[in-house]
Amino acid sequence: MKFLGKIRLTGMLFPRKLVKNVDRRKDKQFLASGLALIILILFLTSDARTENKPFTQLKETGSREVETSSYQKIPINLIWENPTKFVGQKILVEGTYLGWKGKVENPLITRSDWAIQDATGAIYATGAPVKKLNPMRDIGQPLSVWGIVRVNPKGVPYIAVEKAMVGPKK
């Protein structure tokens, strides 16, 4: 190996003719140890190593306990008629699961948004997907959703789900 000041010249950066006696094994070991260090840092900074699920993961599984008595049952068509009136309100919607097949405007909050339909209309929901429901195969399952009405920047209303349960309200 040859050094030019503090910069190590290797066969990987310069042609072999310019740098003689290059030990390529040491270069590969240096590169492998650097990659291992990067992987270790990424692993230590990710949530994959924690045993306790962060709040967002609890919310996605729908296992979070929610006091449902303060939620008001609202028909979906009323939300569409005047979305700003309901923004921030805790609501209950009982209907059928539409998965990704909702024929209603999608607010495009996340890629996993799903729709629910009652007798008056349909609306998309984001967060707390029901574990047991597949967005392609389980369309038509009865579903109760507790959540907060939100509106995206384009004015499309959706439900930020706090709790979702298969079957009628309990």
C-alpha positions as CSV (number, residue, x, y, z in Angstrom):
1,M,0.0,0.0,0.0
2,K,1.1,3.5,-0.7
3,F,0.1,6.7,1.0
4,L,-0.1,10.1,-0.4
5,G,-0.3,12.4,2.6
6,K,-3.2,11.1,4.7
7,I,-5.1,9.7,1.7
8,R,-4.6,6.0,1.0
9,L,-4.3,5.1,-2.6
10,T,-6.0,1.8,-3.4
11,G,-6.4,-0.3,-6.5
12,M,-10.1,0.5,-6.3
13,L,-9.6,4.2,-6.9
14,F,-6.6,4.2,-9.1
15,P,-5.4,1.9,-11.9
16,R,-3.1,-0.9,-10.8
17,K,-0.3,0.6,-13.0
18,L,-0.2,3.7,-10.8
19,V,-0.2,2.0,-7.4
20,K,1.9,-1.1,-7.0
21,N,1.8,-3.7,-4.2
22,V,-1.9,-3.1,-3.3
23,D,-3.3,-5.6,-0.8
24,R,-6.9,-6.0,-2.0
25,R,-7.8,-8.3,1.0
26,K,-7.3,-5.4,3.4
27,D,-9.4,-3.1,1.2
28,K,-12.2,-5.6,1.3
29,Q,-11.9,-6.1,5.0
30,F,-12.0,-2.3,5.5
31,L,-15.1,-2.0,3.3
32,A,-16.9,-5.0,5.0
33,S,-16.2,-3.6,8.5
34,G,-17.5,-0.2,7.3
35,L,-20.7,-1.7,6.0
36,A,-21.2,-3.8,9.2
37,L,-20.9,-0.6,11.2
38,I,-23.5,1.2,9.1
39,I,-25.9,-1.7,9.4
40,L,-25.4,-1.8,13.2
41,I,-26.1,2.0,13.5
42,L,-29.2,1.7,11.3
43,F,-30.5,-1.2,13.4
44,L,-29.8,0.5,16.7
45,T,-31.6,3.7,15.6
46,S,-34.7,1.8,14.2
47,D,-37.7,0.6,16.2
48,A,-37.2,-3.0,15.1
49,R,-35.2,-3.8,18.2
50,T,-37.7,-2.6,20.7
51,E,-40.0,-5.0,22.4
52,N,-42.6,-2.4,23.3
53,K,-44.6,-1.3,20.3
54,P,-44.6,2.4,19.7
55,F,-47.9,4.3,19.8
56,T,-48.3,4.3,16.0
57,Q,-48.0,0.5,15.9
58,L,-50.6,0.1,18.6
59,K,-52.9,2.4,16.7
60,E,-52.4,0.3,13.5
61,T,-53.4,-2.9,15.2
62,G,-56.6,-1.4,16.6
63,S,-55.7,-2.7,20.0
64,R,-55.7,0.7,21.7
65,E,-58.4,1.2,24.3
66,V,-60.7,4.1,23.5
67,E,-63.5,5.5,25.6
68,T,-66.3,5.3,23.1
69,S,-69.1,6.9,25.0
70,S,-68.1,10.4,23.9
71,Y,-68.4,9.5,20.2
72,Q,-71.6,10.7,18.3
73,K,-73.1,8.5,15.6
74,I,-73.2,10.5,12.4
75,P,-74.4,9.4,8.9
76,I,-71.7,9.7,6.3
77,N,-73.7,12.0,4.0
78,L,-73.8,14.7,6.6
79,I,-70.0,14.7,6.7
80,W,-69.8,15.1,2.9
81,E,-72.5,17.9,2.9
82,N,-70.6,20.1,5.4
83,P,-67.1,18.7,6.2
84,T,-65.9,21.8,8.1
85,K,-68.8,21.5,10.5
86,F,-67.5,18.1,11.7
87,V,-63.8,18.7,11.6
88,G,-62.3,17.6,14.9
89,Q,-65.5,15.9,16.2
90,K,-65.4,12.4,17.6
91,I,-67.8,10.3,15.5
92,L,-69.1,6.7,15.3
93,V,-69.8,5.2,11.9
94,E,-71.5,1.8,11.5
95,G,-71.5,0.3,8.1
96,T,-69.7,-2.2,5.8
97,Y,-66.1,-2.5,4.9
98,L,-65.1,-1.5,1.4
99,G,-61.4,-1.9,1.7
100,W,-59.6,-0.2,-1.2
101,K,-62.7,-0.5,-3.5
102,G,-64.5,2.5,-2.2
103,K,-66.2,4.5,-5.0
104,V,-65.6,7.7,-3.2
105,E,-62.9,10.4,-3.4
106,N,-59.7,9.2,-1.7
107,P,-58.0,11.8,0.5
108,L,-54.6,10.2,-0.2
109,I,-53.4,10.4,3.4
110,T,-51.5,7.0,3.4
111,R,-51.3,4.1,0.9
112,S,-53.2,1.9,3.3
113,D,-56.4,4.1,3.6
114,W,-59.6,2.1,3.4
115,A,-63.2,3.0,3.0
116,I,-66.4,2.3,5.0
117,Q,-70.0,2.7,3.7
118,D,-73.2,3.2,5.5
119,A,-76.8,3.6,4.1
120,T,-76.1,7.2,3.2
121,G,-72.7,7.1,1.5
122,A,-69.0,6.2,1.9
123,I,-65.9,7.8,3.3
124,Y,-62.2,6.9,3.5
125,A,-60.6,6.2,6.8
126,T,-56.9,6.2,7.8
127,G,-55.1,4.6,10.7
128,A,-56.0,1.6,12.8
129,P,-56.8,-0.9,10.1
130,V,-58.7,-3.9,11.4
131,K,-56.2,-6.8,11.6
132,K,-58.7,-9.4,10.6
133,L,-59.8,-7.7,7.4
134,N,-58.1,-7.9,4.0
135,P,-58.7,-4.8,1.9
136,M,-59.3,-7.0,-1.2
137,R,-61.1,-10.1,0.0
138,D,-63.2,-8.9,3.0
139,I,-65.4,-6.3,1.3
140,G,-68.9,-6.2,2.7
141,Q,-68.0,-7.2,6.3
142,P,-70.0,-5.2,9.0
143,L,-67.8,-2.7,10.7
144,S,-67.9,-0.1,13.5
145,V,-65.5,2.8,13.4
146,W,-64.7,5.4,16.1
147,G,-62.7,8.3,14.9
148,I,-62.2,12.0,14.4
149,V,-63.3,13.8,11.2
150,R,-60.4,15.5,9.3
151,V,-60.2,17.2,6.0
152,N,-57.2,17.1,3.7
153,P,-55.7,20.2,2.0
154,K,-58.0,19.7,-1.0
155,G,-61.1,19.7,1.2
156,V,-61.8,15.9,1.1
157,P,-63.1,14.6,4.4
158,Y,-61.9,11.4,6.0
159,I,-61.9,9.7,9.3
160,A,-58.8,9.4,11.5
161,V,-59.6,6.1,13.1
162,E,-59.2,5.7,16.8
163,K,-60.8,2.2,17.0
164,A,-62.3,-0.1,14.4
165,M,-64.2,-3.3,15.2
166,V,-65.6,-6.0,12.9
167,G,-69.3,-6.5,13.5
168,P,-71.9,-4.2,15.0
169,K,-71.2,-1.8,17.8
170,K,-70.8,-3.3,21.3
